[in-house]
Structure formats: C-alpha cells, structure tokens
Amino acid sequence: MSRGYNFSAGPAVLPEDVLRQAQAELLEWSGARASVMEISHRGKDFIALAEQAEQDLRDLLAVPSNYKVLFLQGGATQHFAQIPLNFARRDQAVDYVLTGDWSEKAAKEAKPLAQVRIAASSADSNYDRIPARAEWNLDASAAYVHVTPNETIRGVEFHDIPDVGGAPLIGDVSSTILSRPFDVSKYALLYAGAQKNIGPSGLVVMVVRDDLLERCPKDIPKIFNYAEHAAQGSMLNTPNTWGWYLAGLVFKWVKAQGGVAAMAARNRAKAELLYGYIDRSGYYRNPVEKSARSWMNVPFTLPREELDAAFLKQSEAAGLLALKGHRAVGGMRASIYNAMPLEGVQALVDFMKDFAARNG
Ligand SMILES: *Cc1c(COP(=O)(O)O)cnc(C)c1O
C-alpha cells in the first residue's frame, strides 16, 4: 500500500519531504550520534535548532521585534483557559466572537475565569457566515477580543482581520497559520495548535506582544504563566522537542516553497478548484456564505445522506483519505492544508465527478 491523499482535519497531512527527512535522520540527528528526541533540550545543538525554528517562523510571518514567539504544549484547548487566566481578571469583561465550534469552546473555557461577553455570533444561522463588523457589540473596556480566523469544523474563514479598536485582539489561528500572509501587528496574540499547518499535535506556537505579557499575574502557578515561559525561552520545563524539530522542518519547507505568499497562491488555486466544482456540480453543496468560505477546510454534502457511506468507502479505496465530515455538520469535509498538493485536490474532484455520474 502507498500513501494516500490525506484530507484529515487534524492531525493532518505533513509535507512528504519533511517526513522523509525526519525518517532519514531519525536514528542520528546532525552529528549528535543520537536521535533529536534523545538529546538534552538545554544542549547547544538543540538550542541552535530551537533558535533557527523561531527565526524561520519570524521570517515567514514577518513577526515584529516587539513580539515573543513561544513553543508551548497543551494543545490550543489548554490555551482557551490559559489566555483568560493570564490576561483578564475575574471581574473583567472579555469579548468573544462566535463563528463556529472552536470559538464556542474558547468562550466556554474562559467562563470560570472572566466575565465572558458574546460580542457577535452567527450561531443563529448555523455558523454559515462571519457576522459583519457593524453587528459586533464590543465592550471598550474588555481585557481582550477573541476571534477564530478559521473555523476548522464549519469551514468558515475571515478574509480580513477586523479592526476592534483599543482592546488587544487575540486570534486562534490553529487551522490558518502559514496558509496566507497577514499583518501580525493587528493582533496582540496569536496561537495555533501545530497539528494542522505546522507539525505534530502536542505543540502550540504562540506569538505575543511584549506589553501583553506585562499583564501576566504573579499569583498563578509559574507553569501557566506566559511571561515566565517567555523569560525562559519556552524552556521553563522540557519542551516538546520532537514537535519543535518537526515544526522547524516544516518552516524550512514553507520557505523553500517560496514562503507564505506562494502558499497562498497555491491554497487559493486549490480552494477555487474544489468550490468551483462543488458549485457547478448541482450535486454537491457547501453551506457557507461565499464571502466566508475557508481555504483550508471545505465541508460539503451529497444530495441524500444515504449516499455518504458509499462515498466514504469508495473514496478511501481510491486513496482519498479521511473525508468524513464532522458530526456537527454531517456529509464530508476535505481539509486542504498547506501540505496537500493541487494534484490531491484534482484527484478528489475527479472522484467526485465520477461518483456523481454513477449515483445521480
Ligand atoms: C484543532 C483546533 C483546536 C484544538 O486543538 P487541540 O490541539 O486539540 O487542543 C482549536 N482551535 C482550532 C481553530 C482548531 O482547528
């Protein structure tokens, strides 16, 4: 059996070149005479790797010098709780914009820790759009505003970063980071679970502005305190060294592809191919408002639910993996992250055409 085209939402496809390099140096990494997983995170070899990965990410995202880049653990979900713990007091308002399941979860996790306000929500239309900025009801005194620029489950994406006035803007960019250029300085903090566009699960990359770190309270455990992590170069305790190493390889790979602008051109072409076919097919349907469709996650339904099982079985047999949609939406979902080549999306469209012709 050979590798298929993997449309998993996460953990997701990694670039084949990266996997091959990791395989080639698994036993002995870079003259260490041991695996990168088996050496001290405080040794000079690993420190050099860690610094290079950070620099490559800074280059790719054009991170301004007054931001720290942290390599943390706990998944994005842990940071749903840790962000209010660090940046809001219990009696302080925090604004959340709900555009799907992940922003809903982030708001829920913040509830025990701050006064959560729902500044805007598209829940009433089943998260099929981004509420227009004019509909947002922000509290000018909020400790921060939280958004989810790409909702992985619903396939809803912000194509512009909204202006939120004075409050720091925090973005969960787990499933969109490195897929297209954006202005980091519009955010006070960005965070991403690695397993979509960066590397293996268990690693979280955070980009945070220095002045926000000054808010971290002294009376919380050190291990939850972002300012402590920043002061220790993300080595307050043993970091996820394997994840950090793979993230570094992925950053190099993105650079070799031409950087984030080149990824965006490819991602746009992939998304246009798939949505274009879905819309023309008269058979498949994507429920999201056109202006808010995600470049990374494309949910679609078939004309009758009874066809789902056959579609999944036959697509899997054709080497098109993990197309089952999330239970909240039903149908199918094709996640077409950076590491999915255009050929993979073309193979999916070809299969979809054939399936529709056979099951009209
Ligand atoms: C996958 C995902 C998460 C959850 O990440 P974990 O690492 O499982 O905690 C959160 N937010 C978004 C937008 C995601 O896509």
The ligand as a Tripos MOL2 file, in Angstrom:
@<TRIPOS>MOLECULE
LIG
   15    15     1     0     0
SMALL
NO_CHARGES

@<TRIPOS>ATOM
      1 C1         -7.8670   21.8020   16.0860 C.3       1 LIG1
      2 C2         -8.2710   23.1220   16.6440 C.ar      1 LIG1
      3 C3         -8.2610   23.3740   18.0300 C.ar      1 LIG1
      4 C4         -7.9600   22.3220   19.0620 C.3       1 LIG1
      5 O1         -6.6590   21.9860   19.1330 O.3       1 LIG1
      6 P1         -6.1300   20.9340   20.2370 P.3       1 LIG1
      7 O2         -4.6860   20.8960   19.9490 O.co2     1 LIG1
      8 O3         -6.8470   19.6420   20.0010 O.co2     1 LIG1
      9 O4         -6.4640   21.4890   21.5850 O.co2     1 LIG1
     10 C5         -8.6120   24.6470   18.4440 C.ar      1 LIG1
     11 N1         -8.9260   25.6150   17.5700 N.ar      1 LIG1
     12 C6         -8.9580   25.4000   16.2480 C.ar      1 LIG1
     13 C7         -9.3270   26.5140   15.3220 C.3       1 LIG1
     14 C8         -8.6270   24.1490   15.7460 C.ar      1 LIG1
     15 O5         -8.6530   23.9280   14.4240 O.3       1 LIG1
@<TRIPOS>BOND
     1     1     2 1
     2     2     3 ar
     3     2    14 ar
     4     3     4 1
     5     3    10 ar
     6     4     5 1
     7     5     6 1
     8     6     7 2
     9     6     8 1
    10     6     9 1
    11    10    11 ar
    12    11    12 ar
    13    12    13 1
    14    12    14 ar
    15    14    15 1
@<TRIPOS>SUBSTRUCTURE
     1 LIG1         1 GROUP 0 **** ****
